């Protein structure tokens, strides 16, 4: 049985960049093989950072990555995965 890979868009809102940035980047580096594209925008007026990712991987891998990111204090994560 072939393992199905999915394309997903993952959005992160980081409310406390000073505390969360290193942990977020460590996790993204660990899952770097899934990441097709990444865009980060510091929204200084609101004191937040926004990262959008395009990823290609199994649902287990995508869920594992987003779960770890979502467990970081001050980080909100949402994803949309293809069927």
Helices and strands as residue ranges (DSSP letters): E 6-14, H 17-30, E 35-43, G 44-46, E 48-57, H 59-70, E 75-81
